[in-house]
């Protein structure tokens, strides 16, 4: 039976209660039988990829394809409004960090029954990490279209200029070696390292140290435990003590990619999703595995997926939605995505389309397959946006040396624990309604 969520309750959960219910039915949308889907898109290059996806869908399904493209920053808010008003597309893209949020609300339907009834759909053709990211409470709520570990980009020209041997393409360097290199490569007007002053980047170091943001059952914060504290202190020291990073001009707009593309930064922490942008660099560069901490090289693995809103009606509408989701996550579609250099596709059978440059791009698939280094699926809660916002209030100040890591975490922990308890309540509610 289709899972539904009362509109008033959904408004409360999404923080849109003040908008009222007037939006319902305000748009009739495309005609019945049209393959509608939504996606974030913030550049001409991305728009071209999604246009090609639309053409592929029409060729495969023999129906009209209509995509709703929204800049990435505004996508979640727009999707919330569409879900509330009943104008959401048949298939919607979801960042992996938001899948638990929408699944717990009952905003998207489980796909297990559709997968089980379709002998032509092979879930085992998707990376294990992508499948983990796309599940909630033991059920599959989405099907991945990309998945990738955080890697370390490096400027070959800077290393060669200083006569420094290039790092191993496959063997992760230790944190001590990385720090020494970053310090050695920092000279007037040149820097050894850059990353974003935010939890999304810090968490890779935390995972490599054997720590986490939350306990295994996500009931409390463990950022104050030794492993996480060691990782946080290591990164903050790179900024404050070692001063191997470009000066932070604005904590909100600081961009590691912009810093790296200027050509005066040796190492940049980022994901393969930036390959298409890094190709604009006017210097020789490559990627290597993330530096290994006490737990090894196990950085954050992130991914995105397509899901079906719970408001999609059983019958012909759901049948079209499932066919559309399969088309959007098919090898053919993901080959388009990968060849454009957007990111590593979630399907194993489409991985070969994610081609160099850079020369060492193949390590992405090797890491995901467990053949090289490793990775850690991004652990999030059903209220991850709130967790992230809270961490974004005080933690970035440590990058400026305005507050110590210990003081920041001590102040954040009680408030994080409240959010963890709220997350547990949400899990219990979702379980009670079999969501």
VOPAGU-2260 file (C-alpha; in pm, 1 decimal, decimal comma):
REM VOPAGU-2260
SITE   aa  ch    i         X         Y         Z
SITE  UNK   A    0       0,0       0,0       0,0
SITE  UNK   A    1     125,1     348,2     -80,5
SITE  UNK   A    2     270,1     542,6     209,6
SITE  UNK   A    3     117,1     885,9     258,8
SITE  UNK   A    4     202,2    1172,1     489,9
SITE  UNK   A    5     -57,0    1426,0     607,9
SITE  UNK   A    6      27,3    1759,2     448,4
SITE  UNK   A    7      16,2    1950,3     778,0
SITE  UNK   A    8     259,9    1703,2     936,9
SITE  UNK   A    9     493,7    1727,6     639,2
SITE  UNK   A   10     486,4    2107,2     661,9
SITE  UNK   A   11     587,7    2084,6    1025,9
SITE  UNK   A   12     871,0    1842,1     955,9
SITE  UNK   A   13    1011,3    2046,8     669,6
SITE  UNK   A   14     983,1    2379,1     847,8
SITE  UNK   A   15     733,4    2509,9     590,7
SITE  UNK   A   16     430,6    2527,6     820,5
SITE  UNK   A   17     410,0    2904,4     788,5
SITE  UNK   A   18     339,1    2875,4     419,1
SITE  UNK   A   19      -5,9    2727,7     472,5
SITE  UNK   A   20    -181,9    2494,7     228,9
SITE  UNK   A   21    -262,8    2738,3     -48,7
SITE  UNK   A   22       8,3    2592,7    -268,8
SITE  UNK   A   23    -176,0    2263,8    -311,3
SITE  UNK   A   24    -299,9    2215,1    -661,7
SITE  UNK   A   25    -156,6    2546,6    -782,0
SITE  UNK   A   26       5,4    2384,6   -1084,2
SITE  UNK   A   27    -136,3    2117,0   -1306,1
SITE  UNK   A   28     207,8    2022,4   -1439,0
SITE  UNK   A   29     280,0    1822,0   -1754,7
SITE  UNK   A   30      13,0    1602,5   -1904,7
SITE  UNK   A   31     -41,5    1246,4   -1791,9
SITE  UNK   A   32     204,3     999,1   -1942,8
SITE  UNK   A   33     494,5    1247,1   -1938,9
SITE  UNK   A   34     818,4    1132,4   -1777,6
SITE  UNK   A   35     882,4    1411,2   -1525,3
SITE  UNK   A   36    1193,9    1425,9   -1310,0
SITE  UNK   A   37    1378,6    1683,2   -1102,1
SITE  UNK   A   38    1748,5    1748,7   -1057,9
SITE  UNK   A   39    1986,5    2016,5    -932,0
SITE  UNK   A   40    2186,5    2197,7   -1198,4
SITE  UNK   A   41    2415,7    2493,6   -1137,0
SITE  UNK   A   42    2619,7    2530,3   -1455,5
SITE  UNK   A   43    2585,7    2510,3   -1835,6
SITE  UNK   A   44    2790,8    2188,8   -1829,5
SITE  UNK   A   45    2546,9    2025,6   -1588,2
SITE  UNK   A   46    2247,5    2148,6   -1787,7
SITE  UNK   A   47    2391,3    1988,2   -2102,4
SITE  UNK   A   48    2426,0    1652,9   -1922,5
SITE  UNK   A   49    2063,8    1660,3   -1805,9
SITE  UNK   A   50    1943,6    1760,1   -2151,3
SITE  UNK   A   51    2123,1    1454,2   -2286,3
SITE  UNK   A   52    1958,5    1245,9   -2013,1
SITE  UNK   A   53    1620,0    1375,5   -2128,6
SITE  UNK   A   54    1688,4    1273,5   -2487,8
SITE  UNK   A   55    1800,0     929,6   -2368,7
SITE  UNK   A   56    1480,5     884,8   -2164,7
SITE  UNK   A   57    1263,8     973,4   -2465,5
SITE  UNK   A   58    1453,2     726,5   -2684,1
SITE  UNK   A   59    1419,1     447,5   -2428,8
SITE  UNK   A   60    1062,7     503,4   -2306,9
SITE  UNK   A   61     906,4     656,9   -2618,7
SITE  UNK   A   62     741,3     925,8   -2407,5
SITE  UNK   A   63     803,7    1295,6   -2354,8
SITE  UNK   A   64    1066,2    1377,8   -2092,3
SITE  UNK   A   65    1032,5    1694,4   -1881,8
SITE  UNK   A   66    1303,5    1777,8   -1630,4
SITE  UNK   A   67    1285,8    2045,3   -1361,2
SITE  UNK   A   68    1635,3    2182,9   -1304,9
SITE  UNK   A   69    1712,0    2394,4    -998,4
SITE  UNK   A   70    2040,1    2541,1    -868,6
SITE  UNK   A   71    2183,7    2305,3    -608,4
SITE  UNK   A   72    2156,7    2548,4    -315,7
SITE  UNK   A   73    1783,3    2594,3    -367,3
SITE  UNK   A   74    1696,7    2240,2    -469,0
SITE  UNK   A   75    1591,9    2094,4    -128,6
SITE  UNK   A   76    1362,7    2389,2     -51,9
SITE  UNK   A   77    1197,5    2370,7    -391,8
SITE  UNK   A   78    1154,9    1995,3    -362,2
SITE  UNK   A   79     991,9    2036,4     -20,2
SITE  UNK   A   80     740,8    2282,1    -166,6
SITE  UNK   A   81     665,8    2050,4    -459,7
SITE  UNK   A   82     612,4    1751,2    -230,5
SITE  UNK   A   83     379,4    1951,6      -8,3
SITE  UNK   A   84     178,6    2095,0    -297,0
SITE  UNK   A   85     149,3    1767,8    -486,9
SITE  UNK   A   86     346,1    1900,2    -785,3
SITE  UNK   A   87     662,3    1693,5    -743,7
SITE  UNK   A   88     794,6    1502,0   -1041,7
SITE  UNK   A   89     747,7    1127,2   -1084,1
SITE  UNK   A   90    1115,4    1084,0    -997,3
SITE  UNK   A   91    1327,4    1318,6    -787,9
SITE  UNK   A   92    1701,5    1332,7    -736,7
SITE  UNK   A   93    1821,0    1319,0    -375,7
SITE  UNK   A   94    2161,9    1388,7    -229,5
SITE  UNK   A   95    2257,5    1088,2     -18,7
SITE  UNK   A   96    2270,9    1295,0     299,8
SITE  UNK   A   97    1899,2    1373,4     260,3
SITE  UNK   A   98    1766,2    1025,3     182,3
SITE  UNK   A   99    1710,1     936,9     553,1
SITE  UNK   A  100    1537,5    1271,5     603,0
SITE  UNK   A  101    1283,7    1222,3     324,6
SITE  UNK   A  102    1238,6     850,8     391,0
SITE  UNK   A  103    1166,6     911,0     760,7
SITE  UNK   A  104     905,6    1171,5     671,2
SITE  UNK   A  105     729,7     929,4     440,8
SITE  UNK   A  106     792,1    1170,1     154,2
SITE  UNK   A  107     934,8     897,4     -71,0
SITE  UNK   A  108     825,1     538,2    -105,9
SITE  UNK   A  109    1032,0     222,4     -49,6
SITE  UNK   A  110    1134,8      56,3    -375,5
SITE  UNK   A  111    1185,7    -300,7    -253,9
SITE  UNK   A  112     854,8    -427,4    -394,2
SITE  UNK   A  113     928,7    -277,9    -736,9
SITE  UNK   A  114    1280,7    -420,0    -736,5
SITE  UNK   A  115    1161,5    -767,1    -633,8
SITE  UNK   A  116     893,8    -771,0    -904,4
SITE  UNK   A  117    1134,7    -669,6   -1182,7
SITE  UNK   A  118    1361,3    -956,5   -1294,7
SITE  UNK   A  119    1544,0    -724,0   -1536,3
SITE  UNK   A  120    1666,6    -489,2   -1263,7
SITE  UNK   A  121    1997,7    -586,7   -1103,1
SITE  UNK   A  122    2066,8    -407,2    -777,9
SITE  UNK   A  123    2395,0    -597,0    -749,7
SITE  UNK   A  124    2528,6    -390,5   -1042,6
SITE  UNK   A  125    2552,1     -93,9    -803,1
SITE  UNK   A  126    2842,9     -35,7    -567,1
SITE  UNK   A  127    2775,8    -159,1    -213,3
SITE  UNK   A  128    2836,1     188,6     -73,2
SITE  UNK   A  129    2581,2     340,4    -309,4
SITE  UNK   A  130    2325,9      82,8    -199,1
SITE  UNK   A  131    2398,1     159,4     165,5
SITE  UNK   A  132    2359,3     533,1     107,8
SITE  UNK   A  133    2023,8     471,9     -64,4
SITE  UNK   A  134    1867,6     274,7     221,2
SITE  UNK   A  135    1689,4     374,2     539,9
SITE  UNK   A  136    1561,0     157,7     823,6
SITE  UNK   A  137    1642,0    -158,5     630,8
SITE  UNK   A  138    1459,1     -56,3     312,2
SITE  UNK   A  139    1572,7      73,2     -26,0
SITE  UNK   A  140    1436,4     422,0     -90,4
SITE  UNK   A  141    1642,7     524,5    -391,1
SITE  UNK   A  142    1872,6     401,0    -666,5
SITE  UNK   A  143    2212,7     566,1    -703,6
SITE  UNK   A  144    2342,0     753,9   -1003,3
SITE  UNK   A  145    2682,5     853,9    -862,5
SITE  UNK   A  146    2907,8     751,4    -575,3
SITE  UNK   A  147    3268,2     841,2    -496,0
SITE  UNK   A  148    3526,5     865,0    -217,8
SITE  UNK   A  149    3703,9    1183,9    -121,0
SITE  UNK   A  150    4051,2    1190,9    -274,0
SITE  UNK   A  151    4350,6    1423,3    -265,3
SITE  UNK   A  152    4417,8    1637,2    -572,1
SITE  UNK   A  153    4775,1    1758,7    -615,9
SITE  UNK   A  154    4958,6    2008,1    -835,8
SITE  UNK   A  155    5234,8    1814,0   -1010,4
SITE  UNK   A  156    5402,4    2129,1   -1136,3
SITE  UNK   A  157    5455,8    2268,6    -785,6
SITE  UNK   A  158    5612,7    1946,6    -661,3
SITE  UNK   A  159    5840,3    1918,6    -965,4
SITE  UNK   A  160    5940,5    2284,5    -931,4
SITE  UNK   A  161    6070,8    2218,8    -580,2
SITE  UNK   A  162    6231,1    1888,2    -674,7
SITE  UNK   A  163    5992,6    1686,3    -459,5
SITE  UNK   A  164    5922,0    1329,7    -579,6
SITE  UNK   A  165    5560,6    1275,2    -682,0
SITE  UNK   A  166    5359,9    1076,5    -426,0
SITE  UNK   A  167    5258,7     716,3    -486,8
SITE  UNK   A  168    4956,0     678,2    -709,2
SITE  UNK   A  169    4822,1     386,3    -507,7
SITE  UNK   A  170    4983,0     382,1    -161,1
SITE  UNK   A  171    4823,5     635,0      76,4
SITE  UNK   A  172    5079,6     851,3     254,5
SITE  UNK   A  173    5072,0     883,4     632,3
SITE  UNK   A  174    4937,9    1193,7     803,5
SITE  UNK   A  175    5289,5    1277,7     923,1
SITE  UNK   A  176    5425,2    1256,2     568,9
SITE  UNK   A  177    5138,7    1465,7     437,3
SITE  UNK   A  178    5194,6    1734,7     698,3
SITE  UNK   A  179    5568,9    1745,9     625,3
SITE  UNK   A  180    5499,8    1782,0     252,9
SITE  UNK   A  181    5242,3    2054,9     309,6
SITE  UNK   A  182    5491,3    2249,7     522,6
SITE  UNK   A  183    5772,7    2197,8     271,9
SITE  UNK   A  184    5553,4    2322,0     -12,9
SITE  UNK   A  185    5444,8    2634,9     172,0
SITE  UNK   A  186    5650,3    2936,5      68,3
SITE  UNK   A  187    5564,5    3305,7      29,4
SITE  UNK   A  188    5261,9    3316,1    -203,5
SITE  UNK   A  189    5238,7    2935,4    -218,6
SITE  UNK   A  190    5050,2    2691,6       5,3
SITE  UNK   A  191    5064,2    2323,3      83,8
SITE  UNK   A  192    4696,1    2239,7     135,5
SITE  UNK   A  193    4338,6    2357,7     106,9
SITE  UNK   A  194    4002,7    2222,4     219,1
SITE  UNK   A  195    3664,5    2365,2     312,5
SITE  UNK   A  196    3625,4    2483,6     675,1
SITE  UNK   A  197    3324,5    2259,1     731,9
SITE  UNK   A  198    3222,8    1919,1     868,8
SITE  UNK   A  199    3178,2    1774,7     518,8
SITE  UNK   A  200    3556,5    1788,8     474,8
SITE  UNK   A  201    3655,8    1732,0     836,0
SITE  UNK   A  202    3462,5    1405,9     853,4
SITE  UNK   A  203    3707,0    1229,9     617,3
SITE  UNK   A  204    3991,1    1293,8     862,8
SITE  UNK   A  205    3768,4    1181,6    1149,5
SITE  UNK   A  206    3686,8     852,9     973,6
SITE  UNK   A  207    4055,8     792,8     895,3
SITE  UNK   A  208    4137,3     838,7    1263,7
SITE  UNK   A  209    3876,6     578,5    1359,1
SITE  UNK   A  210    3623,5     830,3    1489,0
SITE  UNK   A  211    3281,3     954,8    1385,8
SITE  UNK   A  212    3038,4    1238,5    1443,1
SITE  UNK   A  213    2794,2    1004,1    1617,4
SITE  UNK   A  214    2791,3     673,0    1800,7
SITE  UNK   A  215    2721,5     349,4    1613,4
SITE  UNK   A  216    2351,7     368,0    1703,0
SITE  UNK   A  217    2344,7     744,7    1635,3
SITE  UNK   A  218    2214,6     810,0    1987,0
SITE  UNK   A  219    2483,0    1058,9    2090,3
SITE  UNK   A  220    2769,9    1267,8    1958,8
SITE  UNK   A  221    3120,7    1122,6    1988,2
SITE  UNK   A  222    3309,8    1419,4    1844,9
SITE  UNK   A  223    3461,0    1466,4    2190,1
SITE  UNK   A  224    3623,3    1121,7    2192,9
SITE  UNK   A  225    4001,3    1090,5    2133,2
SITE  UNK   A  226    3986,5     967,6    1772,9
SITE  UNK   A  227    3769,8    1251,3    1646,6
SITE  UNK   A  228    3952,6    1510,5    1855,5
SITE  UNK   A  229    4287,3    1395,9    1715,0
SITE  UNK   A  230    4158,4    1437,3    1359,5
SITE  UNK   A  231    4003,5    1777,0    1422,8
SITE  UNK   A  232    4317,6    1904,8    1591,7
SITE  UNK   A  233    4537,3    1776,5    1308,0
SITE  UNK   A  234    4341,7    1966,8    1042,1
SITE  UNK   A  235    4302,5    2283,1    1249,0
SITE  UNK   A  236    4676,2    2283,9    1317,1
SITE  UNK   A  237    4737,8    2286,7     941,8
SITE  UNK   A  238    4542,2    2611,8     929,9
SITE  UNK   A  239    4633,8    2781,7    1257,3
SITE  UNK   A  240    4970,0    2643,1    1371,2
SITE  UNK   A  241    5144,1    2531,6    1053,0
SITE  UNK   A  242    4979,1    2796,9     833,4
SITE  UNK   A  243    5006,1    2581,1     520,6
SITE  UNK   A  244    4666,2    2692,7     386,6
SITE  UNK   A  245    4555,2    3006,5     200,6
SITE  UNK   A  246    4423,4    3274,8     438,5
SITE  UNK   A  247    4048,2    3242,1     492,9
SITE  UNK   A  248    3875,2    3557,7     376,4
SITE  UNK   A  249    3517,6    3441,0     433,4
SITE  UNK   A  250    3414,8    3123,7     617,8
SITE  UNK   A  251    3089,8    3100,3     420,9
SITE  UNK   A  252    3225,4    3145,9      69,6
SITE  UNK   A  253    3567,9    2985,4     109,7
SITE  UNK   A  254    3626,0    2750,4    -184,0
SITE  UNK   A  255    3899,8    2490,4    -188,7
SITE  UNK   A  256    3850,1    2444,6    -562,9
SITE  UNK   A  257    3900,8    2815,1    -633,2
SITE  UNK   A  258    4214,8    2809,4    -421,3
SITE  UNK   A  259    4351,0    2508,4    -606,3
SITE  UNK   A  260    4274,7    2642,8    -954,9
SITE  UNK   A  261    4484,5    2952,2    -884,4
SITE  UNK   A  262    4785,9    2723,6    -923,8
SITE  UNK   A  263    4962,2    2808,1    -596,7
SITE  UNK   A  264    4823,2    2526,8    -377,7
SITE  UNK   A  265    4990,6    2185,5    -373,0
SITE  UNK   A  266    4715,8    1960,7    -229,6
SITE  UNK   A  267    4336,9    1991,5    -231,5
SITE  UNK   A  268    4094,5    1764,2     -54,0
SITE  UNK   A  269    3784,7    1708,2    -269,9
SITE  UNK   A  270    3577,7    1449,4    -451,8
SITE  UNK   A  271    3585,9    1317,5    -810,1
SITE  UNK   A  272    3277,7    1531,9    -874,0
SITE  UNK   A  273    3523,8    1821,1    -916,6
SITE  UNK   A  274    3720,6    1649,8   -1194,3
SITE  UNK   A  275    3520,4    1828,1   -1464,5
SITE  UNK   A  276    3602,6    2163,7   -1305,1
SITE  UNK   A  277    3964,6    2079,3   -1222,9
SITE  UNK   A  278    4020,4    2004,7   -1592,8
SITE  UNK   A  279    4011,7    2380,5   -1643,5
SITE  UNK   A  280    4339,3    2412,3   -1450,4
SITE  UNK   A  281    4634,9    2556,2   -1639,7
SITE  UNK   A  282    4883,2    2324,1   -1471,0
SITE  UNK   A  283    4949,1    1950,5   -1454,9
SITE  UNK   A  284    4761,2    1773,9   -1174,9
SITE  UNK   A  285    4640,5    1432,9   -1064,0
SITE  UNK   A  286    4462,1    1253,0    -780,2
SITE  UNK   A  287    4590,4    1014,0    -514,2
SITE  UNK   A  288    4429,8     821,1    -226,1
SITE  UNK   A  289    4342,5    1016,7      87,8
SITE  UNK   A  290    4618,1    1019,9     354,8
SITE  UNK   A  291    4596,2     727,1     597,4
SITE  UNK   A  292    4533,8     780,6     967,0
SITE  UNK   A  293    4519,8     527,7    1250,1
SITE  UNK   A  294    4224,0     352,7    1080,2
SITE  UNK   A  295    4381,6     369,3     735,5
SITE  UNK   A  296    4270,7     561,8     428,1
SITE  UNK   A  297    3894,8     554,7     486,7
SITE  UNK   A  298    3760,6     895,2     380,3
SITE  UNK   A  299    3399,1     993,4     327,9
SITE  UNK   A  300    3217,0     823,2      40,6
SITE  UNK   A  301    2926,7    1029,8     -89,9
SITE  UNK   A  302    2660,1     963,1    -346,1
SITE  UNK   A  303    2334,4    1078,4    -499,2
SITE  UNK   A  304    2028,2     885,3    -609,4
SITE  UNK   A  305    1688,6     897,3    -775,9
SITE  UNK   A  306    1373,5     826,3    -575,1
SITE  UNK   A  307     996,1     810,7    -624,7
SITE  UNK   A  308     774,4    1038,6    -410,0
SITE  UNK   A  309     511,1     858,0    -204,3
SITE  UNK   A  310     245,1    1072,3    -369,8
SITE  UNK   A  311     290,2     887,6    -699,5
SITE  UNK   A  312     -28,5     686,2    -748,3
SITE  UNK   A  313     -31,3     308,5    -787,0
SITE  UNK   A  314    -107,0     183,8   -1136,0
SITE  UNK   A  315      -2,3     350,3   -1460,2
SITE  UNK   A  316     161,4     646,7   -1285,7
SITE  UNK   A  317     379,4     429,5   -1064,3
SITE  UNK   A  318     460,2     202,2   -1357,9
SITE  UNK   A  319     590,3     500,7   -1556,7
SITE  UNK   A  320     781,6     633,4   -1255,6
SITE  UNK   A  321     961,7     300,5   -1211,7
SITE  UNK   A  322    1046,5     277,5   -1581,4
SITE  UNK   A  323    1175,1     634,8   -1567,4
SITE  UNK   A  324    1388,2     570,1   -1259,4
SITE  UNK   A  325    1537,8     263,9   -1427,9
SITE  UNK   A  326    1615,6     464,9   -1741,7
SITE  UNK   A  327    1779,7     745,7   -1543,1
SITE  UNK   A  328    2001,6     498,0   -1355,5
SITE  UNK   A  329    2070,5     265,5   -1648,3
SITE  UNK   A  330    2418,7     196,4   -1779,6
SITE  UNK   A  331    2340,4     397,9   -2092,4
SITE  UNK   A  332    2234,7     707,1   -1898,5
SITE  UNK   A  333    2521,1     684,3   -1651,0
SITE  UNK   A  334    2767,7     647,5   -1938,7
SITE  UNK   A  335    2650,8     992,9   -2051,9
SITE  UNK   A  336    2705,7    1125,1   -1700,9
SITE  UNK   A  337    3048,8     967,8   -1662,1
SITE  UNK   A  338    3179,3    1062,6   -2007,4
SITE  UNK   A  339    3096,2    1424,8   -1928,3
SITE  UNK   A  340    3323,4    1395,3   -1623,7
SITE  UNK   A  341    3046,4    1478,6   -1379,0
SITE  UNK   A  342    3134,2    1204,5   -1129,0
SITE  UNK   A  343    3188,5     834,2   -1088,6
SITE  UNK   A  344    2866,0     646,4   -1176,4
SITE  UNK   A  345    2697,7     431,7    -912,0
SITE  UNK   A  346    2676,5     132,7   -1148,9
SITE  UNK   A  347    2976,7     -95,2   -1182,2
SITE  UNK   A  348    2891,8    -153,3   -1549,3
SITE  UNK   A  349    2914,1     220,6   -1621,1
SITE  UNK   A  350    3241,3     280,9   -1436,5
SITE  UNK   A  351    3460,4     245,8   -1743,6
SITE  UNK   A  352    3304,9     558,9   -1892,2
SITE  UNK   A  353    3459,3     777,8   -1619,7
SITE  UNK   A  354    3785,6     829,1   -1806,2
SITE  UNK   A  355    4107,4    1026,4   -1750,3
SITE  UNK   A  356    4228,8    1295,3   -1730,1
SITE  UNK   A  357    4360,4    1294,3   -1467,6
SITE  UNK   A  358    4587,8     996,8   -1531,2
SITE  UNK   A  359    4515,2     831,0   -1197,8
SITE  UNK   A  360    4135,9     861,4   -1210,4
SITE  UNK   A  361    4101,0     482,0   -1208,4
SITE  UNK   A  362    4175,0     470,1    -835,1
SITE  UNK   A  363    3817,8     587,1    -772,4
SITE  UNK   A  364    3671,9     256,6    -892,0
SITE  UNK   A  365    3948,1      60,3    -719,3
SITE  UNK   A  366    3873,1     228,0    -386,1
SITE  UNK   A  367    3499,0     164,1    -419,4
SITE  UNK   A  368    3562,9    -198,4    -513,5
SITE  UNK   A  369    3782,3    -248,5    -206,0
SITE  UNK   A  370    4094,6    -314,5    -412,3
SITE  UNK   A  371    4280,2      -1,4    -299,1
SITE  UNK   A  372    4280,3     198,6      26,2
SITE  UNK   A  373    3917,9     225,4     139,8
SITE  UNK   A  374    3623,6     447,3     215,6
SITE  UNK   A  375    3354,0     515,0     473,2
SITE  UNK   A  376    2993,7     575,4     373,3
SITE  UNK   A  377    2885,9     918,6     493,0
SITE  UNK   A  378    2696,2     849,6     816,8
SITE  UNK   A  379    2407,9    1095,1     859,8
SITE  UNK   A  380    2092,1    1131,6    1065,2
SITE  UNK   A  381    1731,8    1201,9     968,6
SITE  UNK   A  382    1792,0    1561,0    1077,3
SITE  UNK   A  383    2136,7    1594,5     923,2
SITE  UNK   A  384    2072,3    1946,3     792,8
SITE  UNK   A  385    2016,2    2060,2    1151,5
SITE  UNK   A  386    2328,7    1876,7    1267,6
SITE  UNK   A  387    2527,6    2037,5     987,8
SITE  UNK   A  388    2389,8    2383,7    1064,0
SITE  UNK   A  389    2478,0    2346,8    1431,0
SITE  UNK   A  390    2832,4    2234,8    1351,1
SITE  UNK   A  391    2859,4    2526,3    1111,1
SITE  UNK   A  392    2799,7    2778,8    1388,5
SITE  UNK   A  393    3108,6    2734,1    1606,6
SITE  UNK   A  394    3335,3    2476,0    1444,8
SITE  UNK   A  395    3449,7    2700,9    1155,4
SITE  UNK   A  396    3585,0    2951,3    1409,3
SITE  UNK   A  397    3851,5    2696,7    1501,9
SITE  UNK   A  398    3994,6    2739,9    1150,9
SITE  UNK   A  399    4060,1    3103,9    1238,3
SITE  UNK   A  400    4210,0    3025,7    1577,6
SITE  UNK   A  401    3928,9    3215,9    1750,2
SITE  UNK   A  402    3831,6    2919,3    1966,8
SITE  UNK   A  403    4008,9    2595,6    2055,8
SITE  UNK   A  404    3890,5    2263,3    1920,2
SITE  UNK   A  405    3820,4    2139,5    2273,0
SITE  UNK   A  406    3611,2    2444,7    2362,5
SITE  UNK   A  407    3415,3    2426,1    2038,3
SITE  UNK   A  408    3332,4    2056,6    2080,5
SITE  UNK   A  409    3251,0    2092,6    2450,1
SITE  UNK   A  410    3004,0    2365,4    2364,9
SITE  UNK   A  411    2851,7    2176,0    2073,1
SITE  UNK   A  412    2815,4    1830,6    2231,2
SITE  UNK   A  413    2507,3    1891,6    2451,8
SITE  UNK   A  414    2320,3    2046,0    2159,1
SITE  UNK   A  415    2430,2    1766,7    1925,9
SITE  UNK   A  416    2302,3    1510,6    2174,9
SITE  UNK   A  417    1959,7    1678,3    2167,4
SITE  UNK   A  418    1952,6    1642,0    1788,9
SITE  UNK   A  419    2059,1    1277,7    1818,7
SITE  UNK   A  420    1767,8    1210,3    2055,3
SITE  UNK   A  421    1532,9    1378,1    1810,1
SITE  UNK   A  422    1675,3    1153,0    1538,3
SITE  UNK   A  423    1601,8     845,0    1751,3
SITE  UNK   A  424    1244,0     964,6    1802,6
SITE  UNK   A  425    1204,6    1003,4    1426,3
SITE  UNK   A  426    1335,6     650,3    1369,5
SITE  UNK   A  427    1084,2     511,0    1618,0
SITE  UNK   A  428     797,8     697,8    1450,6
SITE  UNK   A  429     905,6     577,2    1106,3
SITE  UNK   A  430     930,0     218,8    1232,8
SITE  UNK   A  431     584,5     240,7    1392,5
SITE  UNK   A  432     425,0     330,4    1062,2
SITE  UNK   A  433     643,0      72,6     882,2
SITE  UNK   A  434     829,0     345,9     693,1
